[in-house]
Amino acid sequence: MKTIALIYSHNSGKSAKVAVKIQELLSKHYKVEEINIETCNFDVFQLYDQYILSVPTWFDGELPNYWDEILPSLRKLEFSGKNFAFFGLGDQKNYPENFCDALGILALFFESRGGKIIGKTSTEGYFFESSKALKNNLFYGLLLDQENQARLTEERLNNWVELLEKEIA
Ligand SMILES: Cc1cc2nc3c(=O)[nH]c(=O)nc-3n(C[C@H](O)[C@H](O)[C@H](O)COP(=O)(O)O)c2cc1C
């Protein structure tokens, strides 16, 4: 059974709830290790081959503090041979120009150091104006808007987990 590191902030309320659901869905076929980004160190980013990273957007298009704090220690690492999937919460109504920007910032960080991005998704059904999470008409991961589209979350999550299972296989 393959192991997936599921890394999120246990204090980021809405993201943590989504992470628990992802863990439940993936546990049927994988060993999922939940890791709190606020207490882990850079070693964690060398140990696994499969990562799912949670990154809500804060501060008008910025990373949350806990990602900002750990990234400098990861700058010299190389991630080739590793898969990275991202999910990010945001609010496209109040932040239409920075919708889930942090997901794009984080994905680019890992991609530019050799990591392979899996779990890219379509923009269909969203109504934002611009987003750093967007590249070549696809989102770099799963974008969820619990403020305005909470009722779409379950279906989006299920579809995304199915996609990950295919890409990890
Ligand atoms: C001060 C503040 C700034 C925010 N900035 C953004 C933003 O730039 N882009 C975005 O998509 N969402 C933004 N959001 C919305 C949050 O990402 C959203 O509420 C998310 O669900 C928070 O998830 P969490 O509870 O896991 O931290 C912001 C929210 C607040 C309160």
The ligand as a Gaussian input file, in Angstrom:
#p B3LYP/6-31G(d) Opt

LIG

0 1
 C       -8.331000      38.669000       5.912000
 C       -8.687000      37.638000       4.884000
 C       -8.037000      37.655000       3.665000
 C       -8.364000      36.704000       2.671000
 N       -7.740000      36.773000       1.445000
 C       -8.143000      35.913000       0.467000
 C       -7.588000      36.001000      -0.846000
 O       -6.746000      36.843000      -1.158000
 N       -8.005000      35.114000      -1.796000
 C       -8.942000      34.152000      -1.535000
 O       -9.283000      33.378000      -2.429000
 N       -9.479000      34.044000      -0.283000
 C       -9.116000      34.896000       0.715000
 N       -9.664000      34.790000       1.966000
 C      -10.689000      33.756000       2.219000
 C      -10.127000      32.533000       2.941000
 O       -9.151000      31.867000       2.167000
 C      -11.281000      31.571000       3.218000
 O      -12.111000      32.143000       4.187000
 C      -10.854000      30.177000       3.617000
 O      -12.028000      29.393000       3.690000
 C      -10.106000      30.146000       4.950000
 O       -9.744000      28.820000       5.222000
 P       -9.165000      28.363000       6.637000
 O      -10.265000      28.537000       7.651000
 O       -8.807000      26.950000       6.470000
 O       -7.972000      29.233000       6.927000
 C       -9.343000      35.716000       2.949000
 C       -9.990000      35.715000       4.200000
 C       -9.677000      36.659000       5.132000
 C      -10.432000      36.641000       6.443000

